[in-house]
Amino acid sequence: MRLFDTYDYIAGTEGIFCDVAGITRKYRYTGNGKWQEIGLEATIKYEEHQSSAFSSSDFSIGGFVLNKSIKTLEPSLSNFFADFTSEELNNGVLIDNDGLLIGATQGEITYISLEDGDNATKLGLKLSDTKEKAIELYGIPDKGFVNDSTWTYYIYREEWSEGNLSVYIDSLNLEFCKDKVCRIWMVSYIAAY
C-alpha cells in the first residue's frame, strides 16, 4: 500500500479521509496469478485511551449548551439575545461575551467558541490546559493525532421531525498552541435531511 505525502490519503482512495492506526486488506488467491479482495479492516488509533462516553449535552461552555433553544436559557444568558428581532435570530446571530462567542441560528445555539477568559467546558477543560488534561477528559480525538495542533471529537445524532429524518454532526474542536489549549470551539450542522 503506497501512502501519499500527506498522511490522510492512500493511493486510489483520493477524497476519502483516513484517520486510523492500521488498515488491513485481506485477499484470497484465486489461481492463475489473480487475487480477490475479501475484506478491509481498520483499527482505532489508540485503543487504550478511548474517551468515556460523552453526549451532545456535554458540549457546553459558560452555561451555553450546543443545540439548546435560546428560549430555555437562564434569564441572565437569554438576555444576550434580547435585542435581536425574530428574523435576525432565525437567520443567525453571533454575540461576544468577553471572549466567549455564541452563535444562534433558528433560535438554537449552533456555535460556541472560547477564545479568551476563564470559562470551562462542562467537563472542565479550560484555555491553557495541557493536552494530557484534554485526553483525560475527552480521550483521543476522532480526527487528528496526538501531536497535531487541532483535535476534533464528533457526535452523530439522528432526529425525526414531521416524518423526516435529519442527521446532525456535533463537533468539539480543540486548538493547541504548543501543548496548551488556546481555543475551544463547538459547532453543530446538518449532515443529511
N, C-alpha and C positions, 0 to 999 in steps of 0.2 A: 504494500500500500504506500503510495507516494503522497506525502503531505506538501501542501503549498507553503510559501514563505510565511504566511500568516497562519497561526495555529488553528483557526476555526474552519478551515476548508480541507477536504480530502479530494484528491483528483477524481473528477467525474461526479462530484456532488455539489457543484457550484450553486449557491443560493440556499443551501441547507446549512443551518448553524450547527456546529458540532462542539459541545462543551461537556465532554465526558472523559473519564480516565482511560478507558480502554474500549476498543471496538474489535469484535471478533467475527469474522465471516467464516462460515462453515461451508465446505464444498464436498461433493461426492464425485468420485471418478466414475465416469460412465463408459470408459473404453475409448480406443482409437485417439488418445490424446485429448479427450474432451472432459471438461469439468462442469458440474451443475451446482450452482449456489443453492444451498438448502437452509441457510439461516444467517441472521445477522443479530448479534448481541452487543449491547452497550452496557458498561458498568458505570456506577456512580463514581464521582471523583474521589470522595473521601468518606467512606462508609463510617469510620469511627467518629466522625464529627457531624452527623446529621442533626439538624436542629430539632428541638422538641416542637411539637405541633403548635403553631400559632395560627390565628384566624384573621380575617379582614378587620375585625373589631380591634385587633392589636395594632393596626395601622393608625396610630393616633399620636398627636403632639399637642400639648398645652390645652387639652380639653376638646380639640377639634378632631373628629373621627372621620376618616375617609368613608365616603358613601352615605354619610348621615345627612338627613334633611336639616337645613338651617332652622326650620321651624321648631325642631326638637332640641336645639341647643339651649344651654342655660342662658338666662336673660343677659348676663354680663358678656357672653360670647355672641349671642344673636344681635346685640346692639351694633356690632361692627357692620352689619348688613342693613341696618335700619334706613339709611339714606338712599338706598338704591330702589329704583322702580321695579315692578314685577317683570317688565320686559327686560330690563338690564340683568336681573337675577336669572331669568330664563336663558338669555343669550350668553351670559358668563361674565363674572367679575373677579378681580384679584385685589385682595387687601394686604397691607403690610402692617403687622403688629409687632414692631420692634424686632425685626429680623426673622419673624415667622410669617411666611407668605401663605395665604389661604385662597384657593380658587374655588369658586362655586359655579356650577352650570345647572340649569333647570332646577334650581333650588336645592341642589345637593352638593356637598363638598367633594370635589373631584381631584383636588391637588393640594398638597401641603408640603412646604419646603422650609426647613430650619437652616438658616444661613448665618445667624448671629444670636447671641443670648444664652440664657441658662435653662431653657426648656429641655425636656427629655421626651423620648418616645414612651409609650405606655409600658414597655418592658424595661425602661430605664437607661437607654443609650443617649448620651449627650455629645455635643461637639467637644472635640479634643480627647474623647475616649480612645482607647487603643483598638487595634484590630483584634487582639485577644478578647477584649470585652465584647466586641461585636459577635465573635464566634461563640462565646459563652452564652449570649442572649439569643442569637438567631441561627447559629450553626454555619456551615459552609454555604456560600451563596449558590443559587441556582444558575446564575450567569456570572462569569468572572472567576478568576483563580485567586488564591490567597495573596499572591504578590501584585495583583492588579490594583489600579488606583480607584476603580469603581466596582462595587459588588451590587448585584440585583437579586432580590428574592421575589418569587411570584406566588400569587394565589389565584387559582382558576375558579370562577363561580358561574353557575347557571341559574337564571331566573325566568320563571314563566309569568307573562303578563298578557291578559286578554287572549289566551290561546297561543301566544307566540313565545318562542324560546330565545332568550338573549344570553350570549356568552360574554362574560366580563373577565378581564385580566387586571388584577390589582398588583402593583409592584412597589416594593420598598427598595430604594436606591441609596447606597452609602458611598460617599466620595471621600477619599483619603488624601491628605497632604502628608507625604512621608508615611508614617504608620499611625497617624491620628485622624479621627473623623473630622472633616472640615465642612461637610454638608450632608444633610439627611433629607431626602425628598420622596414623596409618595404620590402615586397617580393611579387613577382608575380609568380604563377605557373599554369600550365595547369591541370585542374581537369579531363577533358574528351575531346577527339577529335575523 
